[in-house]
C-alpha cells in the first residue's frame, strides 16, 4: 500500500496525468532521472535514492506501447536494466563505438501475433493423391 505522503510527493514530481498513467500501467508511481530512449520509443529511468526506491528496483522502463512485453527492450538496454552494465548505452562509449557491421536491427519477438514466423514447404511432395477419372453419368466409355 502506498502512503499518502508518497502519493502526494509523486503527484508533485511527475504531475497528475503522468501519475495516473503510471498507476494504471505499472501500479506504482515512480520518478527519477531520465537516462535515455531507444529506437522503439521506450524511455528509461533511474532513481538512486534508497529512501524512495527499493534496491534492485531503481531502474525501470516506460514502454511506448500499452500492450508491452520484455522482448521490446533491445539488448543494450536489457544489460543496463539488469545491472550487467554499469552505465546506460547513452553514456557507455563501449556500446556506442562497438557495433559490429553484421549486426542487424533489433526486432521484438512476434510469437502469437500476425507477424510470427510460420514454416512452409517449397519442395514437391513425394506422392500425390489419386484422383479418379470418371465420366458423367449417361456417357459411354469409348
C-alpha positions as CSV (number, residue, x, y, z in Angstrom):
1,X,0.0,0.0,0.0
2,X,1.3,3.4,-1.0
3,X,1.4,6.0,1.8
4,X,-0.4,9.3,1.3
5,X,2.8,11.3,1.7
6,X,4.5,9.3,-1.1
7,X,1.4,9.7,-3.3
8,X,1.4,13.5,-2.9
9,X,5.2,13.6,-3.5
10,X,4.8,11.6,-6.7
11,X,2.0,13.8,-8.0
12,X,4.1,16.9,-7.4
13,X,7.1,15.4,-9.2
14,X,5.5,13.9,-12.3
15,X,2.2,15.7,-12.5
16,X,-1.4,14.3,-12.1
17,X,-1.7,13.0,-15.6
18,X,1.6,11.0,-15.6
19,X,1.0,9.8,-12.0
20,X,-2.5,8.4,-13.1
21,X,-0.9,6.8,-16.2
22,X,1.8,5.1,-14.1
23,X,-0.7,3.8,-11.6
24,X,-2.8,2.3,-14.5
25,X,0.2,0.7,-16.3
26,X,2.7,-0.3,-13.7
27,X,0.7,0.0,-10.5
28,X,3.3,2.3,-8.8
29,X,4.2,5.9,-9.1
30,X,7.9,6.4,-9.9
31,X,10.0,9.4,-10.5
32,X,13.7,9.6,-11.4
33,X,16.4,10.8,-13.8
34,X,15.6,10.3,-17.5
35,X,18.5,8.2,-18.8
36,X,17.6,7.7,-22.5
37,X,15.3,6.4,-25.1
38,X,15.6,3.5,-27.6
39,X,14.6,3.2,-31.2
40,X,11.1,1.9,-30.2
41,X,10.3,5.0,-28.1
42,X,10.7,3.2,-24.8
43,X,12.0,5.6,-22.1
44,X,14.5,4.5,-19.4
45,X,14.8,6.0,-15.9
46,X,16.9,5.6,-12.8
47,X,16.4,6.7,-9.2
48,X,19.4,6.1,-6.9
49,X,17.7,7.5,-3.7
50,X,17.4,4.5,-1.3
51,X,14.6,6.1,0.6
52,X,12.3,6.2,-2.4
53,X,13.1,3.1,-4.3
54,X,13.8,-0.5,-3.2
55,X,17.4,-1.6,-4.1
56,X,17.2,-3.6,-7.3
57,X,14.1,-1.7,-8.5
58,X,15.7,1.6,-9.1
59,X,16.0,1.2,-12.9
60,X,12.9,0.9,-15.0
61,X,11.5,1.2,-18.5
62,X,8.4,3.1,-19.5
63,X,7.1,1.2,-22.6
64,X,5.9,3.2,-25.6
65,X,3.1,0.7,-26.3
66,X,0.3,-0.3,-24.0
67,X,0.5,-3.9,-25.0
68,X,4.1,-4.5,-23.9
69,X,6.4,-7.4,-23.3
70,X,10.0,-7.8,-22.3
71,X,11.2,-8.6,-25.9
72,X,10.6,-4.9,-26.8
73,X,13.7,-4.0,-24.8
74,X,16.9,-4.0,-27.0
75,X,19.9,-6.0,-25.7
76,X,21.9,-2.9,-24.9
77,X,19.2,-1.5,-22.6
78,X,18.4,-5.0,-21.2
79,X,22.0,-5.3,-20.0
80,X,21.7,-1.9,-18.2
81,X,18.3,-2.6,-16.6
82,X,19.6,-6.0,-15.2
83,X,22.9,-4.4,-13.9
84,X,25.1,-6.3,-16.3
85,X,26.5,-2.9,-17.4
86,X,27.0,0.0,-15.0
87,X,26.4,2.8,-17.5
88,X,23.4,3.1,-19.8
89,X,24.0,2.8,-23.6
90,X,23.7,6.6,-24.0
91,X,26.7,7.1,-21.7
92,X,28.7,4.0,-22.4
93,X,31.4,4.5,-25.0
94,X,32.0,0.8,-25.5
95,X,28.4,0.2,-26.5
96,X,28.3,3.3,-28.7
97,X,31.5,2.5,-30.6
98,X,31.3,-1.3,-30.7
99,X,28.5,-2.1,-33.1
100,X,29.6,-4.9,-35.5
101,X,28.8,-4.4,-39.2
102,X,27.0,-7.7,-39.3
103,X,24.6,-6.7,-36.5
104,X,21.0,-6.3,-37.7
105,X,18.4,-4.0,-36.3
106,X,16.6,-5.3,-33.2
107,X,13.2,-6.8,-33.7
108,X,10.9,-7.8,-30.9
109,X,9.6,-11.4,-30.6
110,X,6.5,-11.6,-32.7
111,X,5.3,-15.0,-31.4
112,X,1.5,-15.0,-31.1
113,X,1.0,-12.2,-33.5
114,X,0.3,-11.9,-37.2
115,X,3.9,-11.3,-37.9
116,X,5.1,-14.6,-36.3
117,X,7.3,-16.9,-38.4
118,X,5.4,-19.8,-40.0
119,X,7.2,-22.6,-41.8
120,X,6.3,-23.6,-45.3
121,X,7.4,-26.3,-47.7
122,X,8.9,-25.4,-51.1
123,X,9.6,-29.0,-52.3
124,X,7.3,-31.1,-54.5
125,X,5.6,-33.9,-52.5
126,X,6.9,-37.4,-53.0
127,X,3.4,-38.7,-53.8
128,X,0.2,-37.2,-55.0
129,X,-3.3,-38.1,-54.0
130,X,-5.2,-40.2,-56.6
131,X,-8.0,-38.5,-58.4
132,X,-10.2,-40.9,-60.3
133,X,-11.0,-40.1,-63.9
134,X,-14.7,-40.6,-64.2
135,X,-17.2,-39.7,-66.9
136,X,-20.5,-38.1,-66.2
137,X,-23.5,-40.5,-66.0
138,X,-25.1,-41.5,-69.2
139,X,-21.9,-41.3,-71.3
140,X,-20.3,-44.4,-72.6
141,X,-16.6,-45.2,-72.5
142,X,-15.0,-45.2,-76.0
